[in-house]
Amino acid sequence: MTLQQEIIQALGAKPQIDVAGEIRRSVDFLKSYLQTLPVY
C-alpha cells in the first residue's frame, strides 16, 4: 500500500473527487440551511 493510499484510508477520504457532484452537494447544503433561517 502506498503512502497516499494509507492517508486516504486513515482519513476516510475519497480517492477521487467528482467536482460537479461536490459543488452540487455544497449548493444543496447551503440552500437547505438558508431555508431554515427566518425571513426579515
Distance bins in CASP14 RR format, pairs under 12 A and 6 or more apart:
PFRMAT RR
TARGET T0000
AUTHOR 0000-0000-0000
RMODE 2
METHOD distances of the structure
MODEL  1
1 7 0 0 0 0 0 1 0 0 0 0 0
1 8 0 0 0 0 1 0 0 0 0 0 0
1 9 1 0 0 1 0 0 0 0 0 0 0
1 10 0 0 0 0 0 1 0 0 0 0 0
2 8 0 0 0 0 1 0 0 0 0 0 0
2 9 0 0 0 0 0 1 0 0 0 0 0
2 15 0 0 0 0 0 1 0 0 0 0 0
3 9 0 0 0 0 0 1 0 0 0 0 0
3 10 0 0 0 0 0 1 0 0 0 0 0
4 10 0 0 0 0 0 1 0 0 0 0 0
4 11 0 0 0 0 0 1 0 0 0 0 0
4 13 0 0 0 0 1 0 0 0 0 0 0
4 15 0 0 0 0 1 0 0 0 0 0 0
4 16 0 0 0 0 0 1 0 0 0 0 0
5 11 0 0 0 0 0 1 0 0 0 0 0
5 12 0 0 0 0 0 1 0 0 0 0 0
5 13 0 0 0 0 0 1 0 0 0 0 0
5 15 1 0 0 1 0 0 0 0 0 0 0
6 12 0 0 0 0 0 1 0 0 0 0 0
6 13 0 0 0 0 0 1 0 0 0 0 0
6 15 0 0 0 0 0 1 0 0 0 0 0
7 13 1 0 0 1 0 0 0 0 0 0 0
7 15 0 0 0 0 0 1 0 0 0 0 0
8 14 1 0 0 1 0 0 0 0 0 0 0
8 15 1 0 1 0 0 0 0 0 0 0 0
8 16 0 0 0 0 1 0 0 0 0 0 0
8 17 0 0 0 0 0 1 0 0 0 0 0
9 15 0 0 0 0 1 0 0 0 0 0 0
14 21 0 0 0 0 0 1 0 0 0 0 0
14 22 0 0 0 0 1 0 0 0 0 0 0
14 25 0 0 0 0 0 1 0 0 0 0 0
16 22 0 0 0 0 0 1 0 0 0 0 0
17 23 0 0 0 0 0 1 0 0 0 0 0
17 25 0 0 0 0 0 1 0 0 0 0 0
18 24 0 0 0 0 1 0 0 0 0 0 0
18 25 0 0 0 0 1 0 0 0 0 0 0
19 25 0 0 0 0 0 1 0 0 0 0 0
19 26 0 0 0 0 0 1 0 0 0 0 0
20 26 0 0 0 0 0 1 0 0 0 0 0
20 27 0 0 0 0 0 1 0 0 0 0 0
21 27 0 0 0 0 1 0 0 0 0 0 0
21 28 0 0 0 0 1 0 0 0 0 0 0
21 29 0 0 0 0 0 1 0 0 0 0 0
22 28 0 0 0 0 0 1 0 0 0 0 0
22 29 0 0 0 0 0 1 0 0 0 0 0
23 29 0 0 0 0 0 1 0 0 0 0 0
23 30 0 0 0 0 0 1 0 0 0 0 0
24 30 0 0 0 0 0 1 0 0 0 0 0
24 31 0 0 0 0 0 1 0 0 0 0 0
25 31 0 0 0 0 0 1 0 0 0 0 0
25 32 0 0 0 0 0 1 0 0 0 0 0
26 32 0 0 0 0 0 1 0 0 0 0 0
26 33 0 0 0 0 0 1 0 0 0 0 0
27 33 0 0 0 0 0 1 0 0 0 0 0
27 34 0 0 0 0 0 1 0 0 0 0 0
28 34 0 0 0 0 0 1 0 0 0 0 0
28 35 0 0 0 0 0 1 0 0 0 0 0
29 35 0 0 0 0 0 1 0 0 0 0 0
29 36 0 0 0 0 0 1 0 0 0 0 0
30 36 0 0 0 0 0 1 0 0 0 0 0
30 37 0 0 0 0 0 1 0 0 0 0 0
31 37 0 0 0 0 0 1 0 0 0 0 0
END
